[in-house]
Amino acid sequence: MQMFYKRDGWLVEYKLVTDPAEAMYWTTHRLKKSEIRIMTQCDRATAAQLRQEILDDILSREPNPTKRKAAS
């Protein structure tokens, strides 16, 4: 499945690689940064920053009751 993230006017293609593959559809699965693969060519530092931005974006849109709350 092709997925895209728009950043500063350019599209970044990425895919989710979960084990098992069906876990990307489960509401109980807690997505990890390591499960996001950037398909668009970029340097390592930019790819790490993109993974974090994509993870934050996904978590902000997906209500998950098991999501940990940030410490006060």
N, C-alpha and C positions, 0 to 999 in steps of 0.2 A: 504494500500500500504506500503510495507516495504521500508524503506530508510536507508541508511548507511552513516556514516561519518568516514573516516579513520584518526586516530590520534595516533601518536607515535607507529605505527605498530599494533594497535588493532582497531577492528571495533566497532563502537558505533551505535546501532540501535535506530532510532527515528521515530516519525510520526508527521505530522502537523494536528492540531485540530483547524479548523477555523469555524466560524459561519457566514454564512451557509457553509456547507462542500465544496461546489463548489468554494468557494472564493479562495482556494489554486491555482486554475487555471486561475484566473482573473489577467490581467495585471494591473488593477487599484487598486487592493487590496494591502495595505501596511502591510506586514507581521510583527507581533509583537513577541517579545521574549517569551511571555506567551503562544503563540500558538504552540510552539515546545515542544513536550513531549519526554523525554529520556526514552527509553524502557530498555536499558542495566542497570543493577544494579550498582550504584555508590553512593558515599556520596553526600550530598546536595551541598557542595561547588563545587565539581567537576561537578555536573550536571548543576549548574548555569554557570560555565565557558564554558562547552560544548555548552549550549544553545546560548551563546554569539558568540562563534566561528562558529557555524552552521549558525546563523543569518547573520553574517558578510560574510560568504562564499556565501550564497544564494544571498544576496544583491549585492555582487561584480559581480556575474554572470548574474543577471537579470537586463537588462536595463529598468528602470522605470522612465518615465519623471516626475513623481510626487515626486520622491525621494528628500528629503531635502538635501541641500548642507551644509557642515560644515562651521561654521563661521570662518572668517579669523582672 
